[in-house]
């Protein structure tokens, strides 16, 4: 017959010497498992005589209960110790400086737009805005686009579904010129505004994306002429690119909403892998401009015999590429934080005439 006292002593010592919950579990299996020492005693009671069962049964059951209690107590003790060690290891010292937060950045497009707004604000221009979704009148008709103009075709413009009642098809605006139309129709001259915002056209390559940003300008007053337009644009380009002078030329062009129309180029040198202004024999197209067409003034309710004006427009994203050396337009809209970390600007470096633009 097994010495129950010695077995209990051995099991209690094994439980007490266990240094982990896993070690306690090993002792439990060895004693109370299916093939354990205590379980074997309980199974062997069937071979004993009734008198022996009456004598040994309470002793073995008592042994089982005491071993079970010792195991549970040791397990709870070790689990509490492990929890204390884990809490100690994961403790946060509130006296230490916090981890640096991930820093955001201002997108180059927004930075350049703020720079442009700051420059034009110094020149007396107000900022005007309008909706991204426009109707045919504001986007095309009022701007002197003829009915069969290519810009009205599906391959150039994003058209929305026709209105079920009127059949009218609105568009994602192809330029911010509708803001000029809305301004001329809502306020009396003199007018001097810039219209920054998003525009949409079906085009995509290294220098074009389906969604891009423009700033357009409009001046309406009496006795306005091309000399005012050229001086305004040369002043802006000089401030924007931080040039002491601007060697520019104005080439004749055609826009439906201006007459005469021109494109502005800046003298540059592209050799050596860098773009340098005011030197070399090359020219870089910067923007389009012209005198507001009399038909546009008439469509907006202004008398072209009394009022004159000029307008201009330029791509914000492309000017950002030129100024800050961005080689491809498409990654600007990929939402890649690594790209923004490289080309982005501090949110605290807001451009203004006092502290600087760039």
C-alpha angles and dihedrals in degrees: 000000000000116000099244094192093054092045091051091048092050092049094047090050091049091050092048093049094050110114099191141035088249091056091050089051090054090054091048092053091046091052108028104019125109091275096027125134096248093042088052091056091051092050091049093058090084089071094053126095117256091256092051091048090053089052101040099035098074091043095052093042090050090050090051092050094048093047091048091050092048091050093049092047094049091045092052090048093052093045090053090049092049091049091050091050091049093049090049092051093048095045116132118221103219091194091067120088114263123255113270111264119234106269121227125210140211112254113245090238092057092043092052092045089054090049091052093047090050092052095047091044088060087053092054101261122143123213118246127185138192142179123293090223113065138178125238094259097057096037099042121355099052089047093059097254108158117232095257097042112141091236088068092058125103093242092062106034137050105234123192124221115284118265106258092224105037101020090228115151114210122202141213099253113262093205138001091253091106086070088060090051092050091048094051090048095048104042138035123244145292089081127175114169144144121212114206121181152106122304133185134217134155098254133112132175139106092302101027134060130178089245118040141148132254139182117205127184133207133189121182120180142115120291095010115158143171092273090065090049094051093047092049093051096043090050091050095047091048092052095042097050092033094239125159090216137008121223099201138160130200115217121198112254140158130251121161092228100049134055119211095026130190144175119225120225130185123213110247147162118227098181121116094034093283134099113232121180129220095024139078131034100278129096130213122207110230109169149337125249146153148147114301110262114247089232090060092051090049093048089053094051098257125129108239089204090062104031133048132176150163133232136194138180137194139175113255095199094051092049088051089054092051096046099043102032099249107164101198131034098206099070088058088077100037094095090230109160091201090059091047091048088057101041102023127107133225114266088225093058097078109171115246137149093253101055098023140266106249 
